[in-house]
């Protein structure tokens, strides 16, 4: 890991290999003002080979000049949550709540000229600050998109928040594991 605090970069070996990148994101500021998603932990496991010189997607420039071997987009799986919350980022306690999560690598990532295999995802949620975890009901809703339904307990039986944990993988051996503390609030 080098670069600056705003633009880190990670050197990869010249040959094919499997890599693991871990990130701990902590929201800056006063904790009382940052009640939602104060900490996100993510770990990516991905396979990489040295790209061809022209392997960068259209419109992408390497942020660093003079890197030996250049730079390339890597097949890190990303999670995109559409949580369907109210304007205060809350969902109703004591009821079912449905949202979607999409799992996909960068749109420029391909495997031998073919799109990457649609990933699968498993999820868990916690309403007691990460002490216990439960699996929601999930169903595929299109290529890499899943509909997730959580049955929230009554508000008094929770700490007022829902934490989310996901483990997504694709057919090429790429994986993302992510935990979002206090992803949304309950009311």
Residue frames as a rotation matrix with the C-alpha (Angstrom) as fourth column:
UNK 1
0.588 0.809 0.000 0.00
0.809 -0.588 0.000 0.00
0.000 0.000 -1.000 0.00
UNK 2
-0.637 -0.727 -0.255 1.44
0.697 -0.685 0.213 3.33
-0.330 -0.042 0.943 -1.06
UNK 3
-0.190 0.541 0.820 0.20
0.618 -0.583 0.527 6.58
0.763 0.607 -0.224 -2.50
UNK 4
-0.781 -0.011 0.624 -1.52
-0.361 -0.808 -0.466 9.22
0.509 -0.590 0.627 -0.39
UNK 5
-0.852 0.505 0.136 -4.25
0.068 0.365 -0.929 8.93
-0.519 -0.782 -0.345 2.22
UNK 6
0.009 0.908 -0.419 -6.81
-0.580 -0.336 -0.742 10.04
-0.815 0.250 0.524 -0.37
UNK 7
0.681 0.174 -0.711 -5.52
-0.714 0.372 -0.593 7.90
0.162 0.912 0.378 -3.25
UNK 8
0.051 -0.688 0.723 -3.87
-0.582 0.568 0.582 4.72
-0.812 -0.451 -0.372 -2.02
UNK 9
0.455 0.069 -0.888 -2.57
-0.809 0.449 -0.379 2.14
0.373 0.891 0.260 -4.49
UNK 10
0.477 -0.193 0.858 -1.62
-0.460 0.776 0.431 -1.48
-0.749 -0.600 0.281 -4.10
UNK 11
-0.208 -0.655 -0.727 1.14
-0.978 0.137 0.156 -3.21
-0.003 0.743 -0.669 -6.01
UNK 12
0.772 0.457 0.442 0.38
-0.422 0.888 -0.183 -6.68
-0.476 -0.045 0.878 -7.36
UNK 13
-0.106 -0.858 0.503 2.86
-0.049 0.510 0.859 -9.31
-0.993 0.067 -0.096 -8.50
UNK 14
-0.499 -0.190 -0.845 3.77
-0.795 -0.287 0.534 -9.72
-0.344 0.939 -0.007 -12.16
UNK 15
-0.938 0.130 -0.322 2.38
-0.045 0.874 0.484 -13.26
0.344 0.469 -0.814 -12.40
UNK 16
0.033 0.999 -0.040 -1.16
-0.213 0.046 0.976 -14.50
0.976 -0.024 0.215 -11.83
UNK 17
-0.899 -0.335 -0.281 -2.13
0.191 0.277 -0.942 -14.65
0.393 -0.901 -0.185 -8.18
UNK 18
0.264 0.944 -0.196 -4.88
0.634 -0.017 0.773 -14.53
0.727 -0.329 -0.603 -5.61
UNK 19
-0.766 -0.515 0.384 -4.93
0.150 -0.724 -0.673 -11.42
0.625 -0.458 0.632 -3.41
UNK 20
0.170 0.789 -0.590 -6.81
0.947 0.035 0.319 -10.25
0.272 -0.613 -0.742 -0.33
UNK 21
-0.692 -0.261 0.674 -7.50
0.159 -0.965 -0.210 -6.57
0.704 -0.038 0.709 0.33
UNK 22
-0.035 0.669 -0.743 -9.09
0.987 0.139 0.079 -5.52
0.156 -0.730 -0.665 3.65
UNK 23
-0.592 -0.065 0.803 -10.55
0.118 -0.993 0.007 -2.13
0.797 0.098 0.596 4.43
UNK 24
-0.218 0.520 -0.826 -11.89
0.969 0.014 -0.247 -0.70
-0.117 -0.854 -0.507 7.67
UNK 25
-0.450 0.145 0.881 -13.89
0.337 -0.886 0.318 2.45
0.827 0.440 0.351 6.98
UNK 26
-0.279 0.322 -0.905 -14.63
0.934 -0.129 -0.334 4.64
-0.224 -0.938 -0.265 10.00
UNK 27
0.455 0.535 0.712 -16.83
0.658 -0.741 0.137 7.72
0.600 0.406 -0.689 9.70
UNK 28
-0.709 -0.704 0.021 -15.06
0.527 -0.549 -0.649 10.85
0.468 -0.449 0.761 10.93
UNK 29
-0.283 0.567 0.774 -16.68
-0.343 -0.813 0.470 13.25
0.896 -0.133 0.424 13.35
UNK 30
-0.617 0.158 0.771 -18.49
-0.785 -0.049 -0.618 13.17
-0.060 -0.986 0.154 16.64
UNK 31
-0.979 0.186 -0.086 -20.03
0.173 0.974 0.146 9.70
0.111 0.128 -0.986 17.22
UNK 32
-0.429 0.874 -0.229 -23.33
0.372 -0.061 -0.926 11.20
-0.823 -0.483 -0.298 18.43
UNK 33
0.019 0.407 -0.913 -23.72
-0.659 -0.682 -0.317 12.96
-0.752 0.608 0.256 15.08
UNK 34
-0.385 -0.236 -0.892 -22.77
-0.862 0.438 0.256 9.88
0.330 0.867 -0.373 13.01
UNK 35
-0.053 0.423 0.905 -25.26
-0.746 0.586 -0.318 7.30
-0.664 -0.691 0.284 14.21
UNK 36
0.875 0.450 0.182 -25.58
-0.208 0.687 -0.696 5.44
-0.438 0.571 0.694 10.90
UNK 37
0.846 -0.528 0.071 -22.82
0.409 0.558 -0.722 3.32
0.342 0.640 0.688 9.37
UNK 38
0.811 -0.577 0.095 -20.07
-0.527 -0.652 0.545 4.49
-0.252 -0.492 -0.833 11.73
UNK 39
-0.305 -0.921 0.242 -17.88
-0.670 0.388 0.633 1.55
-0.676 0.031 -0.736 10.67
UNK 40
0.849 0.441 -0.292 -17.80
-0.516 0.566 -0.643 -0.63
-0.118 0.696 0.708 7.56
UNK 41
-0.173 -0.886 0.430 -15.45
-0.515 0.453 0.728 -3.57
-0.840 -0.095 -0.535 7.29
UNK 42
0.862 0.389 -0.324 -14.86
-0.470 0.379 -0.797 -5.09
-0.187 0.839 0.510 3.86
UNK 43
-0.190 -0.902 0.387 -12.49
-0.394 0.431 0.811 -7.78
-0.899 0.001 -0.438 2.62
UNK 44
0.705 0.344 -0.620 -12.01
-0.692 0.143 -0.707 -8.66
-0.155 0.928 0.339 -1.03
UNK 45
-0.140 -0.701 0.700 -10.39
-0.034 0.710 0.704 -11.84
-0.990 0.075 -0.123 -2.31
UNK 46
0.801 0.428 -0.419 -9.70
-0.379 -0.180 -0.908 -11.70
-0.464 0.886 0.018 -6.03
UNK 47
0.261 -0.679 0.686 -7.66
0.711 0.616 0.339 -13.30
-0.653 0.400 0.644 -8.79
UNK 48
0.758 -0.076 -0.648 -5.48
-0.349 -0.886 -0.304 -11.08
-0.551 0.457 -0.698 -10.90
UNK 49
0.288 -0.725 0.625 -3.13
0.876 0.463 0.133 -11.43
-0.386 0.510 0.769 -13.85
UNK 50
-0.551 -0.539 -0.637 -0.98
0.204 -0.827 0.524 -8.80
-0.809 0.158 0.566 -15.52
UNK 51
0.536 0.844 0.010 -3.24
0.260 -0.154 -0.953 -6.94
-0.803 0.514 -0.302 -17.95
UNK 52
0.098 -0.407 0.908 -2.47
0.989 -0.063 -0.135 -6.04
0.112 0.911 0.396 -21.55
UNK 53
-0.814 -0.534 -0.228 -1.16
0.556 -0.830 -0.042 -2.49
-0.167 -0.160 0.973 -21.99
UNK 54
-0.813 0.547 0.199 -4.51
-0.325 -0.710 0.625 -1.35
0.484 0.443 0.755 -23.40
UNK 55
-0.567 0.574 -0.591 -6.66
0.626 0.766 0.144 -3.05
0.536 -0.288 -0.794 -20.77
UNK 56
-0.857 0.271 -0.439 -7.98
0.201 -0.609 -0.767 0.12
-0.475 -0.745 0.468 -19.10
UNK 57
-0.003 0.938 0.347 -11.66
0.927 0.132 -0.351 0.86
-0.375 0.321 -0.870 -19.73
UNK 58
-0.185 0.020 0.983 -12.65
0.681 -0.718 0.143 3.83
0.709 0.695 0.120 -21.88
UNK 59
0.511 0.406 0.757 -12.45
-0.077 -0.856 0.511 7.06
0.856 -0.320 -0.406 -19.92
UNK 60
0.962 -0.212 -0.172 -10.22
0.217 0.215 0.952 5.65
-0.165 -0.953 0.253 -17.16
UNK 61
0.429 -0.888 0.169 -6.75
-0.329 -0.327 -0.886 7.04
0.841 0.324 -0.433 -16.57
UNK 62
0.208 -0.480 -0.853 -4.15
0.817 0.564 -0.119 5.62
0.538 -0.672 0.509 -14.25
UNK 63
0.965 0.246 0.088 -3.95
0.162 -0.829 0.536 8.12
0.205 -0.503 -0.840 -11.34
UNK 64
0.507 -0.860 -0.068 -0.19
-0.114 -0.145 0.983 7.54
-0.855 -0.490 -0.171 -11.01
UNK 65
0.851 -0.294 -0.434 2.38
-0.472 -0.067 -0.879 8.07
0.229 0.953 -0.196 -13.72
UNK 66
-0.010 -0.989 -0.150 5.48
-0.849 0.088 -0.521 6.01
0.529 0.122 -0.840 -14.16
UNK 67
0.333 0.149 0.931 4.27
-0.734 0.660 0.157 2.84
-0.591 -0.736 0.330 -12.41
UNK 68
-0.758 -0.611 -0.230 6.19
-0.636 0.611 0.473 -0.21
-0.148 0.504 -0.851 -13.57
UNK 69
-0.885 0.436 0.165 3.66
0.458 0.878 0.140 -2.41
-0.084 0.199 -0.976 -15.35
UNK 70
-0.657 0.654 0.374 0.98
-0.214 -0.638 0.740 0.32
0.723 0.406 0.559 -15.35
UNK 71
-0.781 0.497 0.377 -2.32
-0.387 0.088 -0.918 -0.06
-0.489 -0.863 0.124 -13.58
UNK 72
-0.770 0.548 -0.327 -5.55
-0.037 0.474 0.880 -1.94
0.637 0.690 -0.345 -14.20
UNK 73
0.017 0.871 0.491 -9.11
-0.954 -0.133 0.270 -2.32
0.300 -0.473 0.829 -12.99
UNK 74
-0.937 -0.349 -0.016 -9.30
-0.318 0.872 -0.371 -5.37
0.144 -0.343 -0.928 -10.72
UNK 75
-0.380 0.844 -0.377 -12.31
-0.013 0.403 0.915 -7.72
0.925 0.353 -0.142 -10.39
UNK 76
-0.996 0.060 -0.073 -13.36
0.072 -0.021 -0.997 -6.56
-0.061 -0.998 0.016 -6.90
UNK 77
-0.309 0.951 0.005 -17.03
0.757 0.243 0.606 -7.33
0.575 0.191 -0.795 -6.31
UNK 78
-0.945 0.086 0.317 -19.08
-0.216 -0.890 -0.402 -4.34
0.248 -0.448 0.859 -5.17
UNK 79
-0.476 0.829 -0.291 -22.32
0.877 0.427 -0.218 -4.38
-0.056 -0.360 -0.931 -3.16
UNK 80
-0.890 0.295 0.347 -25.00
-0.180 -0.928 0.325 -1.81
0.418 0.227 0.880 -4.02
UNK 81
-0.654 0.670 -0.350 -27.84
0.713 0.393 -0.580 -1.64
-0.251 -0.630 -0.735 -1.50
UNK 82
-0.627 0.627 0.462 -31.19
-0.209 -0.707 0.675 -0.03
0.750 0.327 0.574 -2.35
UNK 83
-0.957 0.028 -0.290 -32.58
0.273 0.431 -0.860 -0.06
0.102 -0.902 -0.420 1.20
UNK 84
-0.260 0.932 0.253 -35.97
0.323 -0.163 0.932 1.62
0.910 0.324 -0.258 0.55
UNK 85
-0.497 -0.017 -0.868 -35.91
0.866 -0.074 -0.495 3.69
-0.056 -0.997 0.051 3.74
UNK 86
0.703 0.709 -0.054 -37.77
0.709 -0.705 -0.019 6.84
-0.052 -0.025 -0.998 4.83
UNK 87
0.661 -0.422 0.620 -36.15
0.066 -0.791 -0.608 10.28
0.747 0.443 -0.495 4.66
UNK 88
0.519 -0.485 0.704 -34.46
-0.854 -0.325 0.405 9.70
0.032 -0.812 -0.583 8.03
UNK 89
-0.317 -0.658 -0.682 -32.94
-0.671 0.665 -0.329 6.37
0.670 0.353 -0.653 6.87
UNK 90
-0.649 0.204 0.733 -35.36
-0.600 0.455 -0.658 4.31
-0.468 -0.867 -0.173 8.94
UNK 91
-0.546 0.580 -0.605 -37.62
-0.207 0.607 0.768 1.31
0.812 0.544 -0.211 8.45
UNK 92
0.268 0.775 0.573 -40.56
-0.822 -0.125 0.555 0.23
0.501 -0.620 0.603 10.59
UNK 93
-0.846 -0.448 0.290 -39.84
-0.531 0.660 -0.531 -2.07
0.047 -0.603 -0.796 13.53
UNK 94
-0.458 0.677 0.576 -42.18
-0.213 0.546 -0.810 -5.01
-0.863 -0.494 -0.106 14.09
UNK 95
0.698 0.693 -0.179 -42.78
-0.336 0.097 -0.937 -5.52
-0.632 0.714 0.301 10.37
UNK 96
0.331 -0.551 0.766 -41.25
0.783 0.613 0.102 -6.97
-0.526 0.566 0.634 7.22
UNK 97
0.492 -0.275 -0.826 -38.89
-0.436 -0.899 0.039 -4.81
-0.753 0.341 -0.562 5.23
UNK 98
0.550 -0.257 0.795 -37.78
0.692 0.672 -0.262 -5.62
-0.467 0.695 0.548 1.67
UNK 99
0.509 -0.476 -0.717 -34.86
-0.566 -0.813 0.138 -4.11
-0.649 0.336 -0.683 -0.21
UNK 100
0.972 -0.232 0.035 -32.50
0.175 0.617 -0.767 -5.09
0.156 0.752 0.640 -3.02
UNK 101
0.313 -0.945 -0.093 -28.76
-0.355 -0.208 0.912 -5.67
-0.881 -0.253 -0.401 -3.17
UNK 102
0.970 -0.114 -0.214 -26.82
-0.181 0.248 -0.952 -5.86
0.162 0.962 0.220 -6.40
UNK 103
0.392 -0.882 0.263 -23.45
-0.044 0.267 0.963 -7.61
-0.919 -0.389 0.066 -6.58
UNK 104
0.924 -0.116 0.365 -21.15
0.379 0.137 -0.915 -6.90
0.056 0.984 0.170 -9.51
UNK 105
-0.107 -0.974 -0.199 -17.58
0.830 -0.198 0.522 -6.07
-0.547 -0.109 0.830 -10.44
UNK 106
-0.313 -0.105 -0.944 -16.67
-0.296 -0.934 0.202 -2.88
-0.903 0.342 0.261 -12.30
UNK 107
0.690 0.724 -0.011 -18.48
-0.217 0.193 -0.957 -2.89
-0.691 0.662 0.290 -15.65
UNK 108
0.446 -0.586 -0.676 -15.15
-0.886 -0.181 -0.427 -3.06
0.128 0.790 -0.600 -17.50
UNK 109
-0.413 -0.631 0.657 -14.09
-0.728 0.662 0.178 -6.37
-0.547 -0.405 -0.733 -15.92
UNK 110
0.615 0.547 -0.568 -14.35
-0.773 0.562 -0.295 -9.37
0.158 0.620 0.769 -18.24
UNK 111
0.085 -0.554 0.828 -13.10
-0.340 0.765 0.547 -12.94
-0.937 -0.328 -0.123 -18.24
UNK 112
-0.685 -0.461 0.564 -11.54
0.333 0.489 0.806 -13.86
-0.647 0.740 -0.182 -21.58
UNK 113
-0.964 0.264 -0.025 -13.86
-0.170 -0.544 0.822 -11.44
0.203 0.797 0.569 -23.37
UNK 114
-0.216 0.932 -0.291 -17.02
0.489 0.361 0.794 -12.75
0.845 0.029 -0.534 -21.67
UNK 115
0.196 0.337 0.921 -18.98
-0.619 -0.686 0.383 -11.01
0.761 -0.645 0.074 -18.92
UNK 116
-0.828 -0.484 0.283 -18.15
-0.498 0.403 -0.768 -12.17
0.258 -0.777 -0.575 -15.40
UNK 117
-0.539 0.615 -0.576 -20.35
0.492 0.785 0.377 -14.98
0.683 -0.080 -0.726 -14.07
UNK 118
0.210 0.660 0.721 -23.29
-0.349 -0.639 0.686 -13.56
0.913 -0.396 0.096 -12.11
UNK 119
-0.801 -0.587 0.114 -22.36
-0.287 0.210 -0.935 -13.63
0.525 -0.782 -0.336 -8.45
UNK 120
0.228 0.806 -0.546 -24.31
0.454 0.408 0.792 -15.15
0.861 -0.428 -0.273 -5.62
UNK 121
-0.508 -0.356 0.784 -24.71
-0.442 -0.673 -0.592 -13.61
0.739 -0.648 0.185 -2.20
UNK 122
0.023 0.497 -0.868 -25.56
0.794 0.518 0.318 -14.70
0.608 -0.696 -0.383 1.33
UNK 123
-0.310 -0.073 0.948 -26.66
-0.268 -0.950 -0.161 -12.17
0.912 -0.304 0.275 3.92
UNK 124
-0.214 0.260 -0.942 -27.26
0.919 0.381 -0.103 -11.85
0.332 -0.887 -0.320 7.65
UNK 125
-0.017 0.202 0.979 -28.69
-0.113 -0.973 0.199 -9.09
0.993 -0.108 0.040 9.82
UNK 126
-0.507 -0.157 -0.848 -28.48
0.808 0.257 -0.531 -8.15
0.301 -0.954 -0.003 13.48
UNK 127
0.273 0.629 0.728 -30.77
0.138 -0.774 0.618 -5.94
0.952 -0.068 -0.298 15.55
UNK 128
0.975 0.021 -0.221 -28.75
0.221 -0.033 0.975 -6.19
0.013 -0.999 -0.037 18.78
UNK 129
0.675 -0.731 -0.101 -25.47
-0.687 -0.673 0.273 -4.51
-0.268 -0.115 -0.957 17.88
UNK 130
0.130 -0.645 -0.753 -23.91
-0.775 0.407 -0.483 -7.55
0.618 0.646 -0.447 16.20
UNK 131
-0.341 -0.220 0.914 -24.38
-0.846 0.494 -0.197 -9.93
-0.409 -0.841 -0.355 19.13
UNK 132
-0.218 0.335 0.917 -26.62
0.243 0.928 -0.281 -12.33
-0.945 0.161 -0.284 17.18
UNK 133
-0.702 -0.084 -0.707 -27.09
-0.633 -0.381 0.674 -12.75
-0.326 0.921 0.215 13.44
UNK 134
0.045 0.802 0.595 -30.09
0.080 0.591 -0.802 -14.01
-0.996 0.083 -0.037 11.44
UNK 135
-0.893 -0.289 0.346 -30.51
0.338 0.079 0.938 -14.87
-0.298 0.954 0.027 7.78
UNK 136
-0.314 0.807 -0.500 -33.13
-0.622 -0.573 -0.534 -12.91
-0.717 0.144 0.682 5.86
UNK 137
0.368 0.459 0.809 -35.31
0.468 0.660 -0.588 -14.39
-0.803 0.595 0.028 3.15
UNK 138
-0.327 -0.548 -0.770 -33.63
-0.480 -0.605 0.635 -13.85
-0.814 0.577 -0.065 -0.22
UNK 139
0.439 0.390 0.810 -34.57
0.510 0.634 -0.581 -14.45
-0.740 0.668 0.079 -3.81
UNK 140
-0.669 -0.691 0.272 -32.81
0.594 -0.278 0.755 -13.70
-0.447 0.667 0.596 -7.11
UNK 141
0.412 0.797 -0.441 -34.27
0.328 -0.582 -0.744 -10.66
-0.850 0.162 -0.501 -8.88
UNK 142
0.986 -0.144 -0.081 -32.17
-0.126 -0.334 -0.934 -10.60
0.108 0.931 -0.348 -12.06
UNK 143
0.483 -0.869 -0.107 -28.52
0.507 0.377 -0.775 -10.87
0.714 0.320 0.623 -13.00
UNK 144
-0.530 -0.835 -0.151 -26.56
0.544 -0.198 -0.815 -10.19
0.651 -0.514 0.559 -9.79
UNK 145
-0.556 0.428 0.712 -29.55
-0.635 -0.772 -0.032 -8.57
0.536 -0.470 0.702 -8.04
UNK 146
-0.639 0.311 -0.703 -31.28
0.551 0.823 -0.136 -10.08
0.537 -0.474 -0.698 -5.02
UNK 147
0.103 0.750 0.653 -34.43
-0.390 -0.574 0.720 -9.18
0.915 -0.330 0.234 -3.13
UNK 148
-0.773 -0.446 -0.451 -33.87
0.286 0.390 -0.875 -9.32
0.566 -0.806 -0.174 0.62
UNK 149
0.257 0.887 0.383 -36.70
-0.231 -0.328 0.916 -9.47
0.938 -0.324 0.121 3.17
UNK 150
-0.842 -0.504 -0.193 -36.02
0.138 0.145 -0.980 -8.94
0.522 -0.851 -0.052 6.86
UNK 151
0.376 0.913 -0.156 -38.64
0.428 -0.021 0.904 -9.36
0.822 -0.407 -0.399 9.57
UNK 152
-0.518 -0.564 0.643 -37.82
-0.239 -0.627 -0.742 -6.66
0.821 -0.538 0.190 12.12
UNK 153
-0.389 0.384 -0.838 -38.64
0.867 0.461 -0.191 -7.45
0.313 -0.800 -0.512 15.74
UNK 154
0.766 0.641 0.039 -40.61
0.566 -0.702 0.431 -4.90
0.304 -0.309 -0.901 17.82
UNK 155
0.407 -0.633 0.658 -38.53
-0.174 -0.762 -0.624 -1.80
0.897 0.140 -0.420 18.57
UNK 156
0.601 -0.123 0.789 -38.21
-0.797 -0.154 0.583 -2.63
0.050 -0.980 -0.190 22.30
UNK 157
0.837 -0.281 0.470 -36.53
0.134 0.938 0.321 -5.94
-0.531 -0.206 0.822 21.39
UNK 158
0.530 -0.671 0.518 -33.77
0.721 0.035 -0.692 -4.17
0.447 0.740 0.503 19.39
UNK 159
-0.213 -0.628 -0.748 -31.06
0.797 -0.555 0.239 -1.58
-0.565 -0.546 0.619 19.94
UNK 160
0.420 0.526 -0.739 -32.83
0.036 -0.824 -0.566 0.61
-0.907 0.211 -0.365 17.35
UNK 161
0.026 -0.511 -0.859 -30.61
-0.917 -0.355 0.183 -0.30
-0.398 0.783 -0.478 14.40
UNK 162
0.927 0.141 0.349 -30.07
0.015 0.913 -0.408 -3.01
-0.376 0.383 0.844 11.79
UNK 163
-0.111 -0.981 -0.159 -26.55
-0.648 -0.049 0.760 -4.20
-0.754 0.187 -0.630 10.99
UNK 164
0.896 0.363 -0.258 -25.95
-0.422 0.510 -0.749 -5.96
-0.140 0.780 0.610 7.67
UNK 165
-0.180 -0.928 0.327 -23.40
-0.493 0.373 0.786 -8.62
-0.851 -0.020 -0.525 6.74
UNK 166
0.833 0.421 -0.360 -22.87
-0.504 0.307 -0.807 -10.00
-0.229 0.854 0.468 3.23
UNK 167
-0.261 -0.853 0.451 -20.68
-0.227 0.509 0.831 -12.66
-0.938 0.114 -0.326 1.63
UNK 168
0.785 0.530 -0.322 -20.75
-0.383 0.007 -0.924 -12.57
-0.487 0.848 0.208 -2.18
UNK 169
-0.300 -0.860 0.413 -18.81
-0.086 0.455 0.886 -14.71
-0.950 0.231 -0.211 -4.66
UNK 170
0.440 0.392 -0.808 -18.61
-0.853 -0.098 -0.513 -15.14
-0.281 0.914 0.291 -8.38
UNK 171
0.983 0.057 0.176 -17.69
-0.003 0.955 -0.296 -18.14
-0.185 0.291 0.939 -10.52
UNK 172
0.550 -0.833 0.049 -14.11
-0.030 -0.079 -0.996 -16.89
0.834 0.547 -0.068 -11.06
UNK 173
0.105 -0.504 -0.857 -13.19
0.883 0.444 -0.153 -17.17
0.457 -0.741 0.492 -7.36
UNK 174
-0.699 -0.279 0.658 -13.65
0.045 -0.936 -0.349 -13.47
0.714 -0.214 0.667 -6.50
UNK 175
0.047 0.669 -0.741 -15.29
0.884 0.317 0.343 -12.67
0.464 -0.672 -0.577 -3.17
UNK 176
-0.500 -0.147 0.854 -16.35
-0.267 -0.911 -0.313 -9.75
0.824 -0.384 0.416 -0.98
UNK 177
-0.084 0.436 -0.896 -17.19
0.913 0.393 0.106 -10.01
0.398 -0.809 -0.432 2.72
UNK 178
-0.620 -0.083 0.780 -18.72
0.007 -0.995 -0.100 -6.88
0.785 -0.056 0.618 4.23
UNK 179
-0.129 0.592 -0.796 -20.21
0.988 0.145 -0.053 -5.82
0.084 -0.793 -0.603 7.56
UNK 180
-0.435 0.107 0.894 -22.01
0.077 -0.985 0.155 -2.49
0.897 0.136 0.420 7.93
UNK 181
-0.714 0.181 -0.676 -22.59
0.695 0.067 -0.716 -1.47
-0.084 -0.981 -0.173 11.53
UNK 182
-0.184 0.747 -0.639 -25.94
0.332 -0.565 -0.755 0.32
-0.925 -0.351 -0.144 12.02
UNK 183
-0.802 -0.120 0.585 -26.77
0.592 -0.029 0.806 0.26
-0.080 0.992 0.095 8.30
UNK 184
-0.435 0.695 0.573 -30.17
-0.065 -0.659 0.749 1.79
0.898 0.289 0.331 9.04
UNK 185
-0.920 0.150 0.362 -32.36
-0.387 -0.205 -0.899 2.77
-0.060 -0.967 0.247 11.96
UNK 186
-0.528 0.821 -0.215 -35.68
0.699 0.565 0.438 1.40
0.482 0.081 -0.873 13.14
UNK 187
-0.851 0.337 0.403 -38.68
-0.468 -0.835 -0.289 3.44
0.240 -0.435 0.868 14.29
